[in-house]
Amino acid sequence: MKNILFVASECVPFVKTGGLADVVGTLPKMFNKDEYDCRVIIPNYRCIPDKFRNEFQYVHHFYMDMGERFNSVHVGIMEYEYEGIKFYFVDNLFYFGGDKPYADTRYDIEKFIYFSKAVMAILPVINFRPDIIHCHDWQAGLVPVYLHTLYKDNPFYSGVKTIFTIHNLRFQGIWDIKTIRSLSGLPEYVFTPDKLEYKKDANMLKGGLVYADYITTVSDTYAGEIQSGYFGEGLDGLLRARNQSLCGIVNGIDYDAYNPETDENLAKKYSVRTFKKAKAANKAALQSELGLDRDDNRFVISIISRLTDQKGLDLVRYALDRICDEFTQFVVLGTGDGQYENLFRDYAWRMPGKVSANILFNEGFAHRVYAGSDAVLVPSLFEPCGLTQLIGLRYGTVPVVRETGGLKDTVAPYNEYDGTGIGFSFANYNGEELLATINYAKKVFFENRAEWDRMVARGMKTDYSWAGSALKYQDLYNRVLGW
Ligand code: ADP
């Protein structure tokens, strides 16, 4: 049996702000249980729903030193088994008592330094010695650093390997060296430009990338892109240097959680055989729910996303007047930057019946938007993998995407000459290209509905479950352990 420990800041069904949570919550279920004992550790946020928190079992608590500033910090350990996977929750109300998982950067830095150190300290207490600690994103960046510094002579951790997965290179956990040094208790020698130092500051993600045995990211294209100056977020040199220990493994989606045949959120369930009528019913229900004009003969295009620059929303702003013609309805579900929240609120106010702005986060509602839309728009500036296009495909909702990162790897563009492809895509980060691509999609939708429906069926049949990618992670684990 190989022991794997996932370390992350969010995980479905407990806490989710983006795709990271979907991956961390789903992938452990997909491994061969006879060969891998995969467990997950996340913070015990106060904002995890009570229906889960009330079921958590207390395991133990102790006090931990944390660098120069604090020498006696509470670490509680809670445990909960869910769908066959053991989850651990690091308990500390001071750090995790907020109403959402992340707050301002300085506070988050301290929070996840604490979290990383607590993860290391907990392992002997729960008597789980991982063969591999699989760290996700900057919040877990210091785990490999601790392993190779403060814990390097401790026999319990001897031979433990680490894998670091980059879900988004933009977020790195950067603060001044003095603060990070004193909060983390890490030795001075790690704060050099070949290790954690980054433009005179300290960078927690960089620590993970330097010290991990292997690095993965969530699509092949993104694995290549991040080794270039444009996408490398200042770390492309390091990633090029680690090129031999870096690969892309594309994300899947949970085919049980996202299944239009069994989805209780929908007005009408459907499969690839029944989608035509059922999607019309879901569209009508969505139009009613959102107060849009109830008309099957409108093209409903949606964005379900964090509302940030990464997601290509300035292109949407540029083209929105022309996207919203009399044949089209535009739906947004998302939260994020005020400028985009207000942009969409403004359009919804000016174009009632045609534009719907839902500035909120709601999983069940998201499922209804996927099911009731004809197309899902993902025009990202960069996109490590992207899950919304995969969920769209599963729900027979045609993705319209920009060819970057995982969007490029997962959405084969429609080819009208040989009748292949499962979505629409454009190459350049340009509002006119975005508009032309949406208009092309509309043309097929309105003028050649049979072709459109065949494309929907092809998309629904494409396998983006975790099965294939989970095998790739298993291969990687075996390779790393064979070293
Ligand atoms: P990212 O991780 O960059 O936010 P992904 O496409 O990888 O983007 O994952 C986004 C996930 O979050 C998807 O499961 C999507 O359905 C979900 N999501 C995004 N915004 C909302 C929202 N406002 N309400 C419900 N789900 C949302």
Residues whose N, C-alpha, C, O or C-beta is under 5 A from the ligand:
A	BS01	ADP	T17 G18 G19 L20 I304 S305 R306 L333 G334 T335 L360 F361 N362 E363 A366 G386 L387 T388
